[in-house]
Amino acid sequence: MIKIEPLENHPELVPLCACWNFEEWGQAVGRTLQETIDGFEPFLNPAGQQKAFIGFDNDLPAGLVLLIDNDLESHPHLKPWLASLFVVPEMRGKGIGTALIHAVENAARDQRHAALYLYTGKANYYRNLDWQDHEELSGDYNGLMILIRKL
């Protein structure tokens, strides 16, 4: 059974979530694992606007997604962002990613945002979930697309 819960309800899972994030993205941008773990601390604040959600499959942690203020320094005018969608490879294809995306969409909606943004090289995955193309990126981000989800 799939369930989605805020990371603030599971502070003991911060090291695991940070490890997933670090291995998938953090190393590539030069962060250390400890910096990534420390970066997850704000997600433990229940009153915070930025949120982290964990997907569980039969009570086993299986994935992660973030709702953050900004995920692309070149686009500070776009807020908020769905970021760091990750599902453990052996648990993919079960709907965990979709459930995590819906959790972030609902959280952004609850915060009264009119839209949500993300950037990805896998735009079709999100297009199938009613996300629309917003801007094709170039330069260091060539091949990536910003998508928008109107809420």
Long-range contacts (C-beta under 8 A, 24 or more apart in sequence): 1-57, 1-58, 2-55, 2-56, 2-57, 2-62, 2-94, 2-95, 2-96, 2-99, 3-55, 3-56, 4-53, 4-54, 4-55, 4-56, 4-99, 4-100, 4-102, 4-103, 5-53, 5-54, 5-56, 6-46, 6-51, 6-52, 6-53, 6-54, 7-40, 7-43, 7-44, 7-51, 7-52, 7-53, 7-54, 7-64, 8-43, 8-44, 8-45, 8-46, 8-51, 8-52, 10-54, 10-61, 11-44, 13-54, 13-61, 14-40, 14-41, 14-43, 14-44, 16-61, 17-52, 17-54, 17-61, 17-64, 20-64, 20-86, 20-88, 21-64, 21-84, 21-86, 24-84, 24-86, 25-84, 49-80, 49-111, 50-80, 51-104, 51-107, 53-100, 53-103, 53-104, 53-107, 55-87, 55-96, 55-97, 55-99, 55-100, 57-91, 57-94, 57-96, 60-91, 61-88, 62-87, 62-88, 62-91, 62-94, 62-96, 63-87, 63-88, 63-91, 63-96, 63-97, 63-100, 64-100, 65-100, 65-101, 65-103, 65-104, 66-104, 67-104, 67-107, 67-108, 67-116, 71-117, 71-118, 71-119, 72-119, 72-141, 72-146, 74-141, 75-117, 75-146, 78-117, 78-146, 79-113, 79-117, 80-108, 80-111, 80-113, 80-116, 80-117, 81-116, 81-117, 81-118, 82-108, 82-116, 82-117, 82-118, 82-149, 83-118, 85-118, 97-125, 98-129, 101-126, 101-129, 105-149, 105-151, 108-151, 109-151, 113-151, 114-150, 114-151, 115-148, 115-149, 115-150, 115-151, 116-148, 116-149, 116-151, 117-146, 117-147, 117-148, 117-149, 118-146, 118-147, 118-149, 119-144, 119-145, 119-146, 119-147, 120-144, 120-145, 120-147, 121-145, 123-147
